[in-house]
Amino acid sequence: MSASPRPRAPRGLGRSGKRLWSSIVEQFDLATHEQILLAELCRVADRLDLIADAMKDAPLTVVNTKGDEVAQPLLVEARQQGIVYARLMAALRLPDDAVDAEGDGEQVSRPQRRGGARGVYGIRGVVQ
């Protein structure tokens, strides 16, 4: 990590968002585009907290205007926000800490692997 100052958390973040922001900027130097992704990730974390609070006493299902029993809209939104959270976290491509293969307990960082669904693509005519 370089000696550059840590970026400040965006205004309006809640407790979870601020905690997430701090935990990441303490460990990593982020480029501007990564800071933008992190800011949105923190906002999603705060939204998930708000939804969880609203769901504490809410039923899992509700009756819609047609009289059908359907999933609680907050539950559906929580699922969607969870997907957004996972995608933003993956987009940041933060290295994860893993114990090395020798098993001596030493921590090593390795970047997340990214590959296409069908593997790595080569340049046409160069790699077969």
Backbone torsions as a table, in degrees:
resi	resn	phi	psi	omega
1	MET	NA	138.2	-178.6
2	SER	-82.5	175.8	-177.8
3	ALA	-86.9	11.0	-179.8
4	SER	-67.1	148.1	-179.2
5	PRO	-66.7	149.5	178.7
6	ARG	-70.7	138.4	176.9
7	PRO	-69.5	146.1	179.8
8	ARG	-78.5	148.4	177.8
9	ALA	-66.3	143.8	177.4
10	PRO	-61.9	152.6	177.5
11	ARG	-66.7	149.2	174.0
12	GLY	88.7	0.5	178.9
13	LEU	-73.5	146.6	174.9
14	GLY	-86.9	-170.2	-176.3
15	ARG	-60.7	-48.7	-178.9
16	SER	-65.5	-41.2	179.4
17	GLY	-62.5	-43.4	178.8
18	LYS	-65.3	-41.2	179.9
19	ARG	-64.7	-42.8	178.8
20	LEU	-64.2	-45.3	179.0
21	TRP	-56.2	-51.8	-177.3
22	SER	-61.1	-42.7	-176.9
23	SER	-64.3	-30.9	-178.3
24	ILE	-85.7	-44.9	-178.1
25	VAL	-71.5	-19.1	174.8
26	GLU	-70.4	-29.8	-175.9
27	GLN	-98.4	-27.4	-170.8
28	PHE	-130.2	145.0	169.7
29	ASP	-89.9	118.5	-176.2
30	LEU	-107.0	140.9	172.7
31	ALA	-73.2	167.4	-177.3
32	THR	-57.2	-44.5	-179.2
33	HIS	-65.7	-30.7	177.2
34	GLU	-73.2	-34.1	176.1
35	GLN	-65.1	-35.5	177.4
36	ILE	-66.6	-43.8	176.2
37	LEU	-61.6	-42.8	-179.8
38	LEU	-64.2	-40.2	178.7
39	ALA	-59.9	-44.0	179.1
40	GLU	-68.5	-37.1	176.0
41	LEU	-59.2	-42.0	179.0
42	CYS	-66.0	-38.9	177.1
43	ARG	-64.2	-39.6	177.6
44	VAL	-64.2	-40.8	178.1
45	ALA	-59.5	-41.9	177.8
46	ASP	-66.1	-40.3	177.6
47	ARG	-62.3	-40.3	178.2
48	LEU	-61.8	-37.9	175.5
49	ASP	-63.4	-44.5	179.3
50	LEU	-61.6	-43.1	179.2
51	ILE	-64.8	-42.0	179.5
52	ALA	-62.1	-41.2	177.6
53	ASP	-63.1	-42.7	-179.7
54	ALA	-67.5	-27.4	-177.4
55	MET	-85.3	-7.0	-174.8
56	LYS	-53.2	-47.1	-177.8
57	ASP	-111.2	8.8	-177.9
58	ALA	-85.1	148.3	176.2
59	PRO	-72.4	157.5	178.8
60	LEU	-76.1	-22.7	178.0
61	THR	-128.8	156.3	176.3
62	VAL	-136.5	165.8	177.3
63	VAL	-99.4	126.7	-179.4
64	ASN	-83.2	-176.1	-176.2
65	THR	-66.1	-21.4	178.5
66	LYS	-86.7	-5.0	-178.8
67	GLY	90.9	5.1	179.1
68	ASP	-85.8	143.7	174.7
69	GLU	-82.9	123.1	-177.0
70	VAL	-130.0	167.1	178.0
71	ALA	-62.9	142.4	176.2
72	GLN	-55.9	127.7	-179.5
73	PRO	-55.8	-34.6	178.0
74	LEU	-66.0	-33.9	177.6
75	LEU	-66.8	-41.5	177.3
76	VAL	-63.2	-44.2	179.6
77	GLU	-65.1	-37.0	177.1
78	ALA	-60.8	-41.8	178.0
79	ARG	-62.3	-45.0	-179.1
80	GLN	-65.6	-41.2	178.4
81	GLN	-67.4	-33.0	175.5
82	GLY	-63.3	-37.5	177.1
83	ILE	-66.9	-43.3	177.9
84	VAL	-60.8	-43.4	179.3
85	TYR	-58.1	-48.1	-178.7
86	ALA	-63.0	-40.5	-179.4
87	ARG	-69.2	-40.1	177.5
88	LEU	-65.5	-41.1	178.4
89	MET	-61.9	-43.1	178.3
90	ALA	-65.5	-36.8	-179.5
91	ALA	-65.6	-28.4	177.4
92	LEU	-68.9	-25.5	178.3
93	ARG	53.0	45.5	177.3
94	LEU	-72.9	140.9	177.1
95	PRO	-68.3	148.4	174.5
96	ASP	-105.4	151.2	179.9
97	ASP	-88.8	132.0	178.9
98	ALA	-137.8	148.3	176.7
99	VAL	-73.4	137.9	-176.8
100	ASP	-65.1	162.8	-174.4
101	ALA	-67.3	-23.9	-179.0
102	GLU	-73.3	-14.8	175.3
103	GLY	75.3	18.7	-179.8
104	ASP	-87.2	9.6	175.5
105	GLY	84.4	-3.5	-179.3
106	GLU	-74.9	135.7	-179.2
107	GLN	-83.9	137.4	174.4
108	VAL	-127.8	147.7	176.7
109	SER	-104.7	138.8	176.1
110	ARG	-136.9	136.0	179.3
111	PRO	-67.4	152.8	177.0
112	GLN	-64.3	139.9	179.4
113	ARG	-82.6	138.1	176.6
114	ARG	-128.2	127.2	176.9
115	GLY	-147.2	159.1	178.2
116	GLY	-70.3	164.5	-179.8
117	ALA	-61.0	-28.8	-179.5
118	ARG	-106.3	17.0	179.1
119	GLY	101.2	-168.7	-178.4
120	VAL	-82.8	136.7	-179.4
121	TYR	-95.6	137.2	176.8
122	GLY	-99.6	172.9	177.5
123	ILE	-80.8	130.9	-177.2
124	ARG	-56.8	129.4	177.1
125	GLY	89.0	-14.7	-178.7
126	VAL	-103.7	-46.1	-178.5
127	VAL	-116.0	132.4	180.0
128	GLN	-99.3	NA	NA
